Amino acid sequence: MRFGGGRIGVGDGHLFDTERRARRISFREVMRRHGEPIEVTVQPPEQTPMRYSVGAFFVEVHVHPGVGRVTVRRVVGVFDPGRVLNPKTARSQAIGGAIWCMGIALTEHALVDPHLGRIVTPNLSGYLLPANADVPDMDFSIIDRPDPSSDALGARGFGEVPSTRLTAAIGNAVHHAIGRRIRDLPITQDKILAALSGRPGLVSARGRRSCRRGAACRRRRRRRRR
């Protein structure tokens, strides 16, 4: 697929021919073919105020195909919060936001009883949070560049910026690893196994549908004993 550079459009994760939009190729396919980093440089107009802090996360995960366990192996982040008044606090904020996102993406789940309407995970014995052993190496770069449009010494708000991106990055990484998109958080082992098997519902490590109700499980056990 060859055409002039002036006819290249970008949208929805693809490069396409602006005159024939059906001619398109995904970013993933471009990277697979060429295997080289893509660098993009943008120079905004000088009078454009930033006003908001920005940033990006990159994550590497490992998915165990047998049990569906997702392990976050590496996290890289780059942020631009304007003037950095306290580098240590800014880095700590980034680390805390990243761990928070890991919990949202992989472990934290407020289960509600469908009949009583009560939360059945009301404490930390069932509501799982990432522990120290779950946290991988994290490499963060923070751009210390005063924002001329800010009245706060060139600084901008940075509180929740690190906690709004890594969840999506983990979901994309899992999709890249197993080839299936999981849109229901948290991304738990049963959802991974169900996606790998191509069937909805809970699936055991051997590919069988797991019991949904206790009575059905007991009947199945009795039949096996016979």
N, C-alpha and C positions, 0 to 999 in steps of 0.2 A: 504494500500500500504506500504509494508515493504521491505527494502533491506539494505545492509550494507552501512555504512557511506562513505566508499571509492568509492561508485558508485554514489554519489549524485553530480549532476552538477547544475549550476546556470546560468540562461539566460532568457531574455525577461520577467522578472517578475515572473518566475516560478522556482521551484525545480524539477529536473527530474532524471530519471534513465539513467546513461550514456550508459548502455548496451541496454536499450529499451527506447528510447527518447519519445515514445508515452505515457509512464507512467510518468505523471507530475502532479503537483499541484501548484496552484498560491500562492504567498505570502499572498494575502488577505484571501484565504481559511485557510491557516495555522493560521493566526492571529484570524480568526473567531472561529476556533475550540479551540484554546488554550488561547487566550486573554491575553497573556503575552508579555512584550516588548522583542524585539530581539536585542541583544547586539553583536556587532562585533568589534574585536580588531585586528588591523593590525600593524605590526612592520616592517617598511621598512628598507632596508639595511642602515647601518650607513653612507655610502658614497653617498647615493642618495640625490642630491640637490633638494630642494623644488622649488625655483625660483618663483613660482606663488602662490598668495593668494587663499585660498579655503574657502568654507563655505556651509551651508545648511539652508534651510528655512522649517518651519512646520507651517501650517495654519489651522484654524478652521473656517468654513463658515456656514451660515444658508441660506437655499433657501426656500422662501415662495412659496408653491405649487399653490396658487391661482393666484398670480400676477407675479410670476417669478422673484421676487426681490432677489438679492444675497447680503448678509450682511457679511462682514468679521468681525468675533468676536474676534479672537486672532491670534497673529503672534509671533512665536518663531524662533530665528535665532542664529546660532553658526558660528563664523568665526576665521580663523587663518591667520592674515596678517603679521606674523613675529613679530618683535619688534614693540610695539605700542608707538609711540613718543608722542602722545597727545590723551589720552583716551576719552576726551569729543568730540574732533573732529571726532574720529573714530566712536563713537556711533551716533553722528549726521549724519554722512555719511550713516550709516546703516539705520537710520530712514528715511532719504530722499530717499534712494534707494528703500526701501519697499513701501513708498507712491507712488513713481513713478511707480512701478510695479502694484500696485493696480489700478492706472489710466489706464495703458495699458491693464490690464486684464478685466476691468469692464466698463469703461466710455469713454476713449479717442478714438475718431474715426474721421479721416479726410475723410469726404464724398466728392466725386467727381461727378459732373454732367456728366452723360454718354454721353450727346449730345454736351455740350459746352467744356467739359474738365476742368471746373473751380472747385476749391474747394469751397463748399457751407458752410463750417464751418470755416471761416477765422479768427474768433475772439472767445473770451471766453464766448460769449453769447450762442454759440451753441456747442463749443468744451468743453466738460465737464471734469473738473479736480476734484480729491478728495478734499473735504473740511475737516475742523477740525472734524466735526461731523461724517465723514466717517472713520476716523482713529481709529482703536481699540487699546486695550492694546498691547504693544510690549515688548517682553522680549528677550534681546540680550545678548549673552555671547561672549566675544572676548578674544581669547587665546593670551596672551602676551609672545611669545617665540621667541627669536632672531633666524633668519635663518643664519647659518654659511656660506652659499654660497652667501649671499648678501653683496655687497660692501657698502651699504647705512646704516651703523650702525646696520646691522641685520634686517632692515625693508624691506618690499615689498610693491608694489603698491596695493592700496585698493579702488581706485576711483569707478570703475563700478562693483566691485564684488557683492555688495548688490542689484544691479539693474538687475541681470540676472537670478534670480532663483524663486522669489516669483510668477511671472506670471504663470509659469508652476505649482507651488504648488497650486495656486488658481484653475487652470483648473482641476488638479487632485482631489481637494477637492469637486468641483462641480460635477465631474463625480462620486465620491463616494456617494454624497448626492442624485443624481437623477438617477444614473445608466445609464446615456447616456453621451457619449463623445462629447463635443463641441470643434471643432478645429479652428473656425473662431473667431478671437478677434475683438472687445471686446465681452465678454459674456453678452449680454443684455437681457432684460426681454422677448422680442419677441422670441429670440432664445431658451431660457429656456422653454417657453410655447410650442414652436414648437417641441422641443425634448420630452417633457412630453406627448404631444398628439400623437407623432409618425408620424407626417406629416410635410413635408417641407413647407417653406414659413412662412409668418407672421400669427400668430394665436392669437385671442383675448383671454381675460381671461375666456370667456365662452366656449372656444374650437372651435369657428368659425374662418374661414379664414378672415382676415381683408382685407379691400379694398386696392388695390395697386395703383389705379388711381383715381383722383378726380371725373371724369365723372361717373365712375361706382358707386362710393359712392353716388353721387347725385341721380342717377336713383334708387338705392336701397331705399334711403330715401323717394322718391316720391311714390314708390310702397307701402311702409309701411303706408304712410299717407292715401292712398286710402283704 
